[in-house]
Amino acid sequence: MEPKQRLSYTTSERIALRRQQRQTPGISQQELARWFTRVYNKPIKRSTVCDIVSKRYAHLDEPGVIHNLALKKERTTQWPELEQALAHWHAIAQRTLPITGDLIRQVATDLWHKLPQYKDLPQPVWSEGWLSKFKSRYHIKAHRKHGEAGSVNNSELMASISEVQAQLSLFSAEDQYNYDETGLFWKAVPERSLTSHTLPGMKQNKQRITLLNCVNKTGSHKLPLWIIGKYKNPRCFNAAGVNIQRLNCTYEANKKAWMTGPIFLQWLRWFDKQVNGRKVALIMDNFSGHQAAIAELEGMPKAFQLQHVTVIWLPPNSTSKTQPLDQGVIASFKANYRKLWLQYLLDEYNEGREGFTTMNILKAIRWSIRAWHEVTPETIHNCWMHSYLNPFTSQAKEQRQANAAAQNPLINNPQGQEIIEELRVQISLLLNQEQVLEPMDIKNLIELDDEVI
C-alpha cells in the first residue's frame, strides 16, 4: 500500500485563504475549507486552515510586501518582526532608491535598535547567508530602477518600445488603457521656503491620499478614481452624513494611505468588469508590486483570472517617455485640484476663516473627483500622442518635440494654459494676503516630488 502523499499549499493559496477570512466576517474554518476546495480543486483539512489563518502567517497580510507566491514551505527566521518591517521598507523604498545589499544591512541595523523587542539584545551579524535567505523569503530580486534615474541603452529601449507598439496594434484605440498610481498632498501650499518662522498653520502639510488612475487612448473611457486614505471612516464623513461609497469613486483605507497588494488585486478584478466584455490591453509599468499581483491572479483557477484583459508591460526605465498618464494627464488632474484648493484658501480668508483648519479629507475627495472629471478627452488623447507608445509618425514626432521643448505638458494644451494662468493669479492673491511668503514654481506645485510613486 502506497503511503499517502502529503498535500502542500503555496504562499499564494495561503494569502487567498487569509483574505477570504477577512472579507467574510463570521465564516467558520469548515466553511473556509469548503471554499478553498471549491476554488482550488484541492482538499484541505480544518486543522490546516486553522494553522494558515493563525498568527504564524500574519506577515502575509503586511501591506506592500511582495512574497514568493509559488513557495510551498515557509522558511523560518530568527527575527520575524524585524524582517517583516524590513520587507515593508523595501517594498516602498525600491520605487525611489537603488537598493543594495549594504543598504538592506544598514536599514536592518537601524530597525534592530528601534524595535523594542530587539534593541537591548546584541546586534546580529548580517551575513551574506542571512541576506540571501531574507531575499528568498520575500521574493526580492535585483531590478533596475524605473524612471529618469535609471539608465537604459537607447537602441534596446527603442526595440522594446517597438515590441509594445506591435502588441498594441492588435487592439483598437478605444481598447488600449493605461494605469498608474499617484500620491496627492491634499493640503499642500505653494510655499517654496518653509522654515520655522513661517506663519502658524502654514508648515508644508504631508496629509496624503493615493489615487489609482486609468484611461483609454481616446479619452472616451476615464475610469472613476480609486482613492486610498488613512482612515476607514473619518469623522467628517459622519458629520456631513455622507456615504463615501455613493460618490463617484471607490474609497479604501490603510494606516499609510498606500496602494497595497490586496487593494491592487481588487482594482484589477473591478477593471476586468468595467470593460463590459471587450478584449482590452492594460498598459502598466513593471513595478514588482504590479507583477506580483498579476502572478497571483495567474496562479489561481481560470475562473478567478482576468477574463478580458491582456497586460502589457512598459520597458524598464522608460515611463517618463512611454507612460501616457505621465505625459500630462496626472499633471492636468493635479492642476485642477490645486486650483480648487487655492481658491478655497482665498475664499475662507475673505470670510474671516482659516482654510487650512477648515479643510478636510471629504473636500479633498470631492475635489479630486471633480478635478478628474475636468480632465478632457482631448487632453488624454494629446498626452497619448506625446508618449512613445504612439507609432513614430511625423505628427507624433512633432507632438513629442513640442512637449520636450515646453518641459511641461500642460503648456501645449489650451485648457492647461488657462489653468496655469488661474494658478498664477491665485498665488499672487495669496501673496497679498500673506498666506504665502515665497511662492514655488507652478510646475513644482502641480507635480510635487514627494507625490511621485
C-alpha positions as CSV (number, residue, x, y, z in Angstrom):
1,M,0.0,0.0,0.0
2,E,1.5,3.3,-1.1
3,P,1.9,6.0,1.6
4,K,-0.5,9.0,1.3
5,Q,1.1,12.0,-0.4
6,R,1.2,14.9,1.9
7,L,-0.5,18.0,0.4
8,S,1.3,21.3,0.4
9,Y,0.0,24.8,-0.2
10,T,1.6,27.8,-1.9
11,T,2.0,31.2,-0.4
12,S,-0.5,32.5,-3.0
13,E,-3.1,30.0,-1.7
14,R,-2.4,30.9,1.9
15,I,-2.8,34.7,1.1
16,A,-6.1,33.9,-0.6
17,L,-7.4,31.9,2.3
18,R,-6.5,34.6,4.8
19,R,-8.1,37.3,2.6
20,Q,-11.3,35.2,2.3
21,Q,-11.5,35.0,6.1
22,R,-11.0,38.8,6.5
23,Q,-13.6,39.6,3.8
24,T,-16.2,37.2,5.2
25,P,-16.7,38.1,8.9
26,G,-18.0,35.1,10.9
27,I,-17.0,32.5,8.4
28,S,-16.1,29.2,10.1
29,Q,-13.0,27.2,9.4
30,Q,-15.0,24.4,8.0
31,E,-16.7,26.8,5.6
32,L,-13.3,28.2,4.7
33,A,-12.1,24.7,3.9
34,R,-15.1,24.1,1.6
35,W,-14.5,27.5,-0.1
36,F,-10.8,26.6,-0.7
37,T,-11.6,23.2,-2.1
38,R,-14.2,24.7,-4.4
39,V,-11.9,27.4,-5.7
40,Y,-8.6,25.5,-5.9
41,N,-10.0,22.0,-6.5
42,K,-7.7,20.8,-3.7
43,P,-8.8,19.3,-0.4
44,I,-7.6,21.0,2.8
45,K,-8.1,19.9,6.5
46,R,-9.7,22.1,9.0
47,S,-6.6,21.9,11.1
48,T,-4.5,23.2,8.2
49,V,-7.0,26.1,7.7
50,C,-6.6,26.8,11.5
51,D,-2.8,27.0,11.1
52,I,-2.9,29.2,7.9
53,V,-5.2,31.8,9.5
54,S,-3.2,31.9,12.7
55,K,-0.7,34.5,13.7
56,R,2.1,32.3,12.3
57,Y,1.2,33.6,8.8
58,A,0.2,37.1,9.8
59,H,3.2,38.5,7.8
60,L,1.4,37.5,4.6
61,D,-1.1,40.4,5.3
62,E,1.6,43.0,5.5
63,P,0.7,45.8,3.0
64,G,3.0,46.3,0.1
65,V,5.3,43.4,0.9
66,I,6.0,41.1,-2.1
67,H,6.1,37.4,-1.3
68,N,7.4,34.4,-3.2
69,L,3.9,33.3,-4.3
70,A,4.9,29.8,-5.5
71,L,6.7,29.0,-2.3
72,K,5.2,25.9,-0.5
73,K,7.3,25.7,2.6
74,E,7.6,28.8,4.8
75,R,11.3,29.2,5.8
76,T,11.6,30.2,9.5
77,T,13.5,33.2,10.6
78,Q,15.1,34.1,13.9
79,W,13.8,37.7,13.8
80,P,10.4,37.6,12.2
81,E,9.2,41.1,13.3
82,L,12.4,42.7,12.1
83,E,12.2,41.0,8.7
84,Q,8.6,42.0,8.2
85,A,9.4,45.6,8.9
86,L,12.5,45.4,6.6
87,A,10.4,43.8,3.8
88,H,7.8,46.6,4.2
89,W,10.5,49.2,3.9
90,H,11.9,47.5,0.8
91,A,8.5,47.4,-0.9
92,I,8.2,51.2,-0.6
93,A,11.9,52.3,-1.0
94,Q,12.5,50.3,-4.2
95,R,10.4,52.7,-6.2
96,T,12.8,55.6,-5.5
97,L,16.1,54.1,-4.4
98,P,18.6,51.8,-5.9
99,I,18.6,49.0,-3.2
100,T,21.9,47.3,-2.5
101,G,22.8,44.6,0.0
102,D,24.7,47.1,2.1
103,L,21.7,49.4,2.3
104,I,19.5,46.5,3.4
105,R,22.0,45.7,6.1
106,Q,22.1,49.3,7.2
107,V,18.3,49.5,7.5
108,A,18.2,46.2,9.3
109,T,20.7,47.7,11.9
110,D,18.5,50.8,12.2
111,L,15.4,48.7,12.8
112,W,17.2,46.5,15.3
113,H,17.9,49.5,17.5
114,K,14.3,50.9,17.1
115,L,12.2,47.8,17.6
116,P,11.6,47.3,21.4
117,Q,11.8,43.5,21.3
118,Y,15.4,43.7,19.9
119,K,17.0,47.0,20.9
120,D,18.5,45.6,24.2
121,L,19.9,42.4,22.6
122,P,23.3,42.0,20.9
123,Q,23.1,43.1,17.2
124,P,23.4,40.1,14.8
125,V,26.0,40.0,12.0
126,W,24.0,40.5,8.8
127,S,25.9,37.8,6.8
128,E,25.6,37.0,3.1
129,G,23.8,33.9,4.1
130,W,21.2,35.8,6.1
131,L,20.8,38.4,3.2
132,S,20.3,35.7,0.6
133,K,17.7,33.9,2.7
134,F,15.9,37.2,3.5
135,K,15.7,38.0,-0.2
136,S,14.4,34.5,-0.9
137,R,11.8,34.6,1.8
138,Y,10.4,37.9,0.4
139,H,10.9,37.3,-3.3
140,I,13.4,40.2,-3.6
141,K,15.3,40.2,-6.9
142,A,17.7,42.7,-8.5
143,H,15.6,45.1,-10.6
144,R,16.7,48.2,-12.4
145,K,15.2,51.4,-11.0
146,H,12.4,52.9,-13.1
147,G,12.1,56.4,-14.5
148,E,14.7,59.1,-15.2
149,A,17.1,58.0,-12.5
150,G,17.7,54.6,-14.3
151,S,19.6,54.3,-17.5
152,V,19.0,52.0,-20.5
153,N,20.6,51.6,-23.8
154,N,18.7,53.7,-26.3
155,S,18.7,51.1,-29.1
156,E,17.4,48.5,-26.7
157,L,14.7,50.9,-25.5
158,M,13.5,51.6,-29.0
159,A,13.4,47.9,-29.8
160,S,11.4,47.3,-26.6
161,I,9.0,50.1,-27.5
162,S,8.6,48.7,-31.0
163,E,7.5,45.4,-29.4
164,V,5.0,47.2,-27.2
165,Q,3.7,49.0,-30.2
166,A,3.3,45.7,-32.1
167,Q,1.3,44.3,-29.2
168,L,-0.9,47.4,-29.0
169,S,-1.6,47.3,-32.8
170,L,-3.8,44.2,-32.1
171,F,-6.2,46.5,-30.1
172,S,-8.3,49.4,-31.3
173,A,-7.6,52.8,-29.7
174,E,-10.7,52.5,-27.6
175,D,-9.4,49.3,-26.1
176,Q,-6.0,50.5,-25.1
177,Y,-5.8,51.5,-21.4
178,N,-3.0,52.9,-19.2
179,Y,-3.0,52.5,-15.4
180,D,-0.8,54.3,-12.8
181,E,-0.9,55.4,-9.2
182,T,0.0,58.8,-7.8
183,G,0.1,60.5,-4.4
184,L,-1.6,63.8,-3.5
185,F,-0.8,66.0,-0.6
186,W,-4.2,67.5,-0.4
187,K,-3.3,70.4,1.9
188,A,0.0,71.4,0.2
189,V,0.6,75.1,-0.3
190,P,2.7,76.8,-2.9
191,E,5.4,77.8,-0.4
192,R,9.0,77.4,-1.6
193,S,10.8,78.1,1.6
194,L,9.0,76.7,4.6
195,T,11.1,77.5,7.7
196,S,10.4,77.8,11.4
197,H,9.4,81.5,11.0
198,T,6.6,80.6,8.6
199,L,3.1,81.8,9.6
200,P,1.2,79.5,12.0
201,G,-0.5,76.6,10.3
202,M,1.5,77.0,7.1
203,K,4.1,74.3,7.5
204,Q,4.1,72.2,4.4
205,N,1.4,69.7,5.0
206,K,2.0,66.0,4.4
207,Q,-1.6,64.7,4.7
208,R,-1.7,62.4,1.8
209,I,-4.0,60.2,-0.3
210,T,-3.1,57.8,-3.1
211,L,-5.1,57.8,-6.3
212,L,-5.4,55.0,-8.8
213,N,-5.9,56.4,-12.3
214,C,-6.8,54.7,-15.6
215,V,-7.8,56.0,-19.0
216,N,-8.1,54.7,-22.6
217,K,-6.3,56.1,-25.5
218,T,-9.1,58.2,-27.0
219,G,-10.1,59.6,-23.6
220,S,-13.6,58.2,-24.1
221,H,-13.3,56.0,-21.0
222,K,-11.9,57.6,-18.0
223,L,-12.5,55.2,-15.1
224,P,-13.7,56.5,-11.7
225,L,-10.9,57.1,-9.3
226,W,-9.9,54.7,-6.5
227,I,-8.8,56.8,-3.6
228,I,-6.8,55.4,-0.6
229,G,-6.8,57.4,2.7
230,K,-5.6,56.6,6.2
231,Y,-8.9,56.2,8.0
232,K,-11.8,53.9,7.0
233,N,-14.5,56.3,8.3
234,P,-13.2,59.8,9.0
235,R,-15.3,61.9,11.3
236,C,-16.0,64.4,8.6
237,F,-17.9,61.7,6.6
238,N,-20.3,61.2,9.5
239,A,-20.6,64.9,10.2
240,A,-21.7,65.5,6.6
241,G,-24.0,62.5,6.6
242,V,-22.1,61.2,3.5
243,N,-21.8,57.5,2.4
244,I,-18.4,57.8,0.6
245,Q,-19.1,54.7,-1.5
246,R,-22.0,56.5,-3.1
247,L,-19.8,59.2,-4.6
248,N,-18.3,58.6,-8.0
249,C,-15.2,56.9,-6.6
250,T,-14.1,53.8,-4.6
251,Y,-12.6,54.6,-1.2
252,E,-10.2,52.3,0.6
253,A,-8.1,52.9,3.7
254,N,-4.9,51.7,5.5
255,K,-2.5,53.2,8.0
256,K,-0.2,54.7,5.4
257,A,-2.7,55.5,2.7
258,W,-0.7,53.4,0.3
259,M,-1.6,51.2,-2.6
260,T,-1.3,47.6,-1.3
261,G,-1.3,44.2,-3.0
262,P,-4.8,43.3,-1.9
263,I,-6.2,46.7,-3.0
264,F,-4.5,46.3,-6.4
265,L,-5.9,42.9,-6.8
266,Q,-9.4,44.2,-6.1
267,W,-8.8,47.0,-8.6
268,L,-7.8,44.6,-11.3
269,R,-10.9,42.5,-10.9
270,W,-13.0,45.6,-10.8
271,F,-11.3,46.8,-14.0
272,D,-12.0,43.5,-15.7
273,K,-15.7,44.1,-15.2
274,Q,-15.6,47.7,-16.3
275,V,-14.7,46.9,-19.9
276,N,-18.0,45.1,-20.4
277,G,-16.7,42.0,-22.1
278,R,-14.4,43.8,-24.6
279,K,-10.9,42.4,-25.1
280,V,-8.6,45.2,-23.9
281,A,-4.9,45.9,-23.3
282,L,-3.9,47.3,-19.9
283,I,-0.5,49.1,-20.0
284,M,1.4,49.3,-16.8
285,D,5.0,49.9,-15.6
286,N,6.7,46.8,-14.4
287,F,6.9,47.7,-10.7
288,S,7.3,44.4,-8.8
289,G,4.0,45.0,-6.9
290,H,2.1,45.1,-10.2
291,Q,3.9,41.9,-11.4
292,A,3.3,40.1,-8.1
293,A,-0.4,40.8,-8.3
294,I,-0.7,39.6,-11.9
295,A,1.4,36.5,-10.9
296,E,-1.0,35.8,-8.1
297,L,-4.0,36.0,-10.4
298,E,-2.4,33.8,-13.0
299,G,-1.8,31.2,-10.2
300,M,-5.5,30.9,-9.5
301,P,-8.0,28.7,-11.2
302,K,-9.0,30.1,-14.6
303,A,-12.4,31.3,-13.4
304,F,-10.7,33.7,-11.0
305,Q,-8.2,35.1,-13.5
306,L,-8.7,38.2,-15.6
307,Q,-11.2,37.3,-18.4
308,H,-11.0,40.3,-20.7
309,V,-7.6,42.0,-20.0
310,T,-4.2,41.5,-21.6
311,V,-1.5,43.1,-19.5
312,I,1.3,44.8,-21.5
313,W,4.4,45.9,-19.5
314,L,6.3,49.1,-20.3
315,P,10.0,48.7,-20.8
316,P,12.2,49.3,-17.7
317,N,13.4,52.9,-17.2
318,S,11.0,54.2,-19.9
319,T,8.0,55.6,-18.0
320,S,8.9,59.2,-18.5
321,K,8.7,58.6,-22.2
322,T,6.2,55.8,-22.6
323,Q,3.6,56.2,-19.8
324,P,0.7,58.3,-21.3
325,L,-0.6,59.2,-17.8
326,D,2.9,60.7,-17.1
327,Q,2.8,62.9,-20.2
328,G,0.3,65.3,-18.7
329,V,-2.9,63.5,-17.7
330,I,-2.0,63.3,-14.0
331,A,-0.5,66.8,-14.1
332,S,-3.7,68.1,-15.6
333,F,-5.7,66.4,-12.8
334,K,-3.4,67.9,-10.1
335,A,-3.5,71.4,-11.7
336,N,-7.3,71.2,-11.5
337,Y,-7.2,70.1,-7.9
338,R,-4.6,72.8,-6.8
339,K,-6.9,75.4,-8.4
340,L,-9.8,74.3,-6.3
341,W,-7.7,74.1,-3.2
342,L,-6.1,77.6,-3.6
343,Q,-9.5,79.2,-4.4
344,Y,-10.8,77.7,-1.2
345,L,-8.0,79.2,0.8
346,L,-8.7,82.6,-0.7
347,D,-12.5,82.3,-0.1
348,E,-12.1,81.2,3.5
349,Y,-9.7,84.1,4.1
350,N,-12.2,86.6,2.7
351,E,-14.8,85.1,5.1
352,G,-12.5,85.5,8.1
353,R,-11.8,81.8,8.4
354,E,-8.5,79.8,8.2
355,G,-8.9,77.5,5.2
356,F,-6.0,75.3,6.4
357,T,-8.0,74.5,9.5
358,T,-11.5,74.1,8.0
359,M,-10.2,71.8,5.2
360,N,-10.9,68.1,5.5
361,I,-10.4,64.9,3.5
362,L,-14.1,64.8,2.4
363,K,-13.5,68.1,0.5
364,A,-10.2,66.6,-0.9
365,I,-12.1,63.5,-2.2
366,R,-14.9,65.6,-3.7
367,W,-12.4,68.0,-5.4
368,S,-10.4,65.0,-6.6
369,I,-13.5,63.6,-8.3
370,R,-14.3,67.0,-9.8
371,A,-10.6,67.6,-10.9
372,W,-10.5,64.1,-12.6
373,H,-13.9,64.8,-14.3
374,E,-12.4,68.1,-15.7
375,V,-9.5,66.3,-17.5
376,T,-10.8,66.3,-21.0
377,P,-10.7,63.6,-23.7
378,E,-8.6,66.0,-25.8
379,T,-6.0,66.3,-23.1
380,I,-5.8,62.5,-22.6
381,H,-5.5,61.9,-26.4
382,N,-2.8,64.5,-26.7
383,C,-0.8,63.0,-23.9
384,W,-1.1,59.6,-25.5
385,M,0.2,61.2,-28.8
386,H,3.1,62.7,-26.8
387,S,4.1,59.2,-25.5
388,Y,6.5,56.9,-27.3
389,L,3.7,54.3,-27.4
390,N,2.3,56.2,-30.3
391,P,3.7,54.9,-33.7
392,F,6.6,57.1,-35.0
393,T,4.6,59.1,-37.5
394,S,5.6,62.7,-38.4
395,Q,2.6,64.0,-36.4
396,A,3.6,62.1,-33.3
397,K,7.2,63.3,-33.7
398,E,6.1,66.9,-33.8
399,Q,3.9,66.4,-30.7
400,R,6.8,64.8,-28.7
401,Q,9.3,67.6,-29.8
402,A,6.8,70.3,-28.7
403,N,6.3,68.6,-25.4
404,A,10.0,68.2,-24.8
405,A,10.6,71.8,-25.6
406,A,7.9,73.0,-23.3
407,Q,9.2,71.0,-20.3
408,N,5.6,71.0,-19.1
409,P,2.9,69.0,-21.0
410,L,0.2,71.4,-19.8
411,I,1.7,74.3,-21.8
412,N,0.8,72.5,-25.1
413,N,-2.8,72.2,-24.0
414,P,-5.2,75.3,-24.3
415,Q,-7.0,74.1,-21.2
416,G,-3.7,73.6,-19.4
417,Q,-2.5,77.2,-20.3
418,E,-5.8,78.6,-18.8
419,I,-5.4,76.6,-15.6
420,I,-1.7,77.7,-15.2
421,E,-2.8,81.4,-15.6
422,E,-5.5,80.9,-13.0
423,L,-3.0,79.4,-10.6
424,R,-0.6,82.3,-11.1
425,V,-3.4,84.8,-10.2
426,Q,-4.4,82.7,-7.1
427,I,-0.8,82.6,-5.9
428,S,-0.5,86.4,-6.4
429,L,-3.6,86.9,-4.3
430,L,-2.3,84.5,-1.6
431,L,0.9,86.6,-1.5
432,N,-1.1,89.8,-1.0
433,Q,-2.9,88.1,1.9
434,E,0.4,86.9,3.3
435,Q,-0.8,83.3,3.2
436,V,2.3,82.5,1.1
437,L,5.7,84.1,1.7
438,E,7.9,82.7,-1.1
439,P,5.9,81.0,-3.8
440,M,7.2,78.0,-5.6
441,D,7.3,77.5,-9.3
442,I,3.9,76.5,-10.9
443,K,5.3,73.3,-12.3
444,N,6.7,72.2,-9.0
445,L,3.4,73.0,-7.3
446,I,1.5,70.8,-9.8
447,E,3.9,67.9,-9.5
448,L,5.4,67.8,-6.0
449,D,8.4,65.5,-6.0
450,D,7.3,63.6,-2.9
451,E,3.9,62.7,-4.5
452,V,5.6,60.5,-7.2
453,I,5.0,56.8,-6.5
